[in-house]
Structure formats: structure tokens, C-alpha cells
């Protein structure tokens, strides 16, 4: 998923009077590279579940914290962060259950993203 910040940046650049075909080619190339990277990362952890059979989206949604509920954008970013961390850990044979022995990784991802937005 392309971050909302990156979308705003592309929109701002696209409204510039200095945009060129080279600029458009560069942006398209960057977006395709980002999409390919994201697909590879997602494939590394897609379909993974924890010991209770919950998938990553269910784990993110199950996190309960006080205060106002997270926004959809915060949930999306927390999910993206969780996928990236799990994909990195998968290179070392770590699963979500391994992380659960140490910390609530989905909750930590939500807390980090929420903190960034506050």
C-alpha cells in the first residue's frame, strides 16, 4: 500500500508546472517498484495465522487499548508495519507465535503508528 504521505507528495508534484515526462516515468517506476516489493513481502507472510488461527488483520483488530479508537489509516499503517516486521523475522524462521512469547507485536505496531499520528 502506498502511504498517504507519498500520495500527497505525488499529487503536489503533479500539480507543479515543472512536471515532465521524465518526472512521470520516474514516479511510475517508483510506484511499480514499491508495489513489487510489497507483493514480495506480503507473499512471505500472507495466510499466516497464530496458534489460535487468527490472521494478521484479525490480530490487529483484536488489540484493545483505552482512548479513542484508531482510524482506518492507522489500522492500515499498523498492518503494513506488522507485515514488514514479520517478513523480516521470517528470514530467521520466526513466526507470530514466536513474537507472542516476547511481546504483543500487533499491539506494539498499533501503538507505534498511533503515537506517530498523535
Legacy VTK file of the C-alpha trace (Angstrom):
# vtk DataFile Version 3.0
C-alpha trace
ASCII
DATASET POLYDATA
POINTS 118 float
0.000 0.000 0.000
1.289 3.424 -0.895
1.438 5.669 2.154
-0.887 8.612 2.368
2.144 10.878 2.697
3.543 9.564 -0.600
0.172 10.047 -2.301
0.043 13.671 -1.112
3.618 14.200 -2.303
2.867 12.815 -5.775
-0.282 14.924 -6.035
1.625 18.067 -5.056
4.386 17.296 -7.567
1.844 16.523 -10.289
0.291 19.965 -9.876
3.666 21.632 -10.388
4.149 23.433 -13.665
7.620 21.887 -13.878
6.479 18.274 -14.247
7.815 16.460 -17.282
7.549 13.107 -18.981
10.758 12.169 -17.164
9.085 13.018 -13.847
6.080 10.847 -14.749
8.332 7.961 -15.807
10.277 8.226 -12.537
7.120 8.259 -10.399
5.621 5.305 -12.273
8.865 3.357 -11.874
8.987 4.134 -8.138
5.365 3.078 -7.652
5.835 -0.169 -9.581
8.979 -0.973 -7.587
7.124 -0.262 -4.345
4.231 -2.479 -5.459
6.581 -5.336 -6.408
8.388 -5.053 -3.079
5.100 -5.004 -1.185
3.836 -8.078 -3.060
7.032 -9.970 -2.226
6.777 -9.008 1.444
3.068 -9.875 1.606
3.742 -13.249 -0.018
6.259 -14.027 2.717
3.620 -13.718 5.451
0.247 -13.909 3.688
-2.019 -16.553 5.111
-0.021 -16.898 8.302
-2.025 -17.346 11.455
-1.256 -17.525 15.142
-1.763 -20.556 17.379
-5.474 -19.696 17.660
-5.916 -19.497 13.881
-6.263 -15.689 13.752
-4.816 -13.935 10.703
-2.849 -10.678 10.843
-5.834 -8.399 10.204
-7.763 -10.145 12.973
-4.834 -9.729 15.348
-4.580 -6.001 14.606
-8.348 -5.582 15.051
-8.319 -7.529 18.339
-5.936 -5.103 20.065
-7.767 -3.248 22.815
-6.413 -0.008 24.192
-8.011 2.840 26.106
-8.867 6.123 24.452
-10.294 6.829 21.065
-10.372 4.001 18.546
-7.718 4.056 15.816
-8.591 5.473 12.432
-8.758 3.316 9.317
-5.491 4.891 8.149
-3.808 3.998 11.448
-5.041 0.410 11.178
-3.758 0.180 7.599
-0.338 1.501 8.579
-0.169 -0.758 11.643
-0.986 -3.746 9.426
1.727 -2.709 6.947
4.255 -2.391 9.766
3.254 -5.777 11.187
3.671 -7.406 7.767
7.130 -5.861 7.320
8.347 -6.914 10.777
7.021 -10.446 10.336
8.581 -10.715 6.889
11.932 -9.638 8.326
11.582 -12.179 11.139
10.570 -14.916 8.700
14.064 -14.742 7.239
15.227 -16.085 10.616
12.444 -18.630 10.974
10.399 -16.501 13.380
6.609 -16.678 13.348
3.898 -14.594 15.001
3.723 -17.199 17.767
7.447 -16.706 18.438
6.861 -12.977 18.752
3.944 -13.632 21.124
6.352 -15.241 23.581
8.140 -11.898 23.862
5.578 -9.180 23.180
2.222 -8.374 21.626
3.646 -7.463 18.219
0.296 -6.451 16.638
-0.410 -4.229 19.651
3.062 -2.741 19.525
2.644 -1.936 15.819
-0.679 -0.219 16.535
0.832 1.717 19.451
3.787 2.889 17.360
1.604 4.080 14.487
-0.848 5.733 16.850
2.000 7.552 18.594
3.297 8.751 15.227
-0.109 10.233 14.383
-0.657 11.959 17.757
LINES 1 119
118 0 1 2 3 4 5 6 7 8 9 10 11 12 13 14 15 16 17 18 19 20 21 22 23 24 25 26 27 28 29 30 31 32 33 34 35 36 37 38 39 40 41 42 43 44 45 46 47 48 49 50 51 52 53 54 55 56 57 58 59 60 61 62 63 64 65 66 67 68 69 70 71 72 73 74 75 76 77 78 79 80 81 82 83 84 85 86 87 88 89 90 91 92 93 94 95 96 97 98 99 100 101 102 103 104 105 106 107 108 109 110 111 112 113 114 115 116 117
